[in-house]
Amino acid sequence: MKIPCLVHGCTIRQRLMLLNGFTMLFVVSLVSIYTFQLVTVENNLMTIEQVDDLFSSILGLRRYEKNMVHPTKAYFVSWRAIIFNLKNSISL
């Protein structure tokens, strides 16, 4: 029984070389596709990390604004007590 070939009159060696070429082409194409997907996922991850850093910075700024720009009544009371203690210690 003769094995059919893509090219008429191929030897076993030529068929094996052809199979080896197709296999290598298939492996190279898969590696390139997986590399492209890895780079894409890495870029998306970097973008997500930058957005998370931005949200963290905004949250820190809002906390600073809450504590320093709009202090509470207890904040003023504690500073009044510190200033009063300082005045008393200086006057002694």
C-alpha positions as CSV (number, residue, x, y, z in Angstrom):
1,M,0.0,0.0,0.0
2,K,1.4,3.3,-1.1
3,I,1.1,6.4,1.2
4,P,-0.4,9.3,-0.6
5,C,1.9,12.4,-0.9
6,L,1.2,16.1,-1.6
7,V,3.7,16.0,-4.3
8,H,3.7,13.1,-6.8
9,G,6.6,10.7,-6.2
10,C,7.7,11.7,-2.7
11,T,10.1,9.5,-0.8
12,I,9.7,8.7,2.9
13,R,12.5,11.1,3.7
14,Q,10.8,13.9,1.9
15,R,7.5,13.2,3.6
16,L,9.2,13.2,7.0
17,M,10.9,16.5,6.2
18,L,7.6,18.0,5.1
19,L,5.9,16.8,8.3
20,N,8.8,18.2,10.3
21,G,8.4,21.6,8.5
22,F,4.7,21.7,9.2
23,T,5.2,20.8,12.9
24,M,7.8,23.5,13.3
25,L,5.6,26.1,11.6
26,F,2.7,25.0,13.9
27,V,4.9,25.3,17.0
28,V,6.2,28.8,16.0
29,S,2.7,30.0,15.3
30,L,1.5,28.8,18.7
31,V,4.4,30.4,20.5
32,S,3.8,33.7,18.7
33,I,0.1,33.7,19.6
34,Y,0.8,32.9,23.2
35,T,3.4,35.6,23.4
36,F,1.1,38.1,22.0
37,Q,-1.6,37.1,24.5
38,L,0.9,37.4,27.4
39,V,2.0,40.9,26.3
40,T,-1.7,42.0,26.0
41,V,-2.5,40.6,29.5
42,E,0.6,42.3,30.9
43,N,-0.4,45.7,29.4
44,N,-3.9,45.3,30.8
45,L,-2.6,44.5,34.2
46,M,-0.3,47.5,34.1
47,T,-3.3,49.7,33.2
48,I,-5.3,48.2,36.1
49,E,-2.4,48.8,38.5
50,Q,-2.2,52.5,37.4
51,V,-5.9,53.0,37.9
52,D,-5.6,51.4,41.4
53,D,-2.7,53.7,42.3
54,L,-4.7,56.6,41.1
55,F,-7.7,55.6,43.3
56,S,-5.3,55.1,46.3
57,S,-3.8,58.6,45.7
58,I,-7.3,60.1,45.5
59,L,-8.4,58.4,48.7
60,G,-5.2,59.6,50.5
61,L,-5.9,63.1,49.3
62,R,-9.5,62.9,50.5
63,R,-8.4,61.7,53.9
64,Y,-5.9,64.6,54.1
65,E,-8.6,67.0,53.1
66,K,-11.0,65.6,55.7
67,N,-8.4,65.8,58.5
68,M,-6.6,69.1,57.7
69,V,-8.9,71.2,55.7
70,H,-12.2,70.3,57.4
71,P,-11.2,69.4,60.9
72,T,-13.8,68.3,63.4
73,K,-14.7,70.0,66.7
74,A,-12.7,67.4,68.7
75,Y,-9.7,68.4,66.6
76,F,-10.0,72.0,67.6
77,V,-10.6,71.1,71.2
78,S,-7.4,69.1,71.3
79,W,-5.4,71.9,69.7
80,R,-6.9,74.4,72.2
81,A,-5.8,72.2,75.1
82,I,-2.2,72.0,73.7
83,I,-2.0,75.7,73.1
84,F,-3.4,76.4,76.6
85,N,-0.8,74.1,78.1
86,L,2.0,75.8,76.1
87,K,0.8,79.3,77.3
88,N,0.8,78.1,80.9
89,S,4.2,76.5,80.6
90,I,5.7,79.7,79.0
91,S,4.1,82.0,81.6
92,L,5.7,80.0,84.5
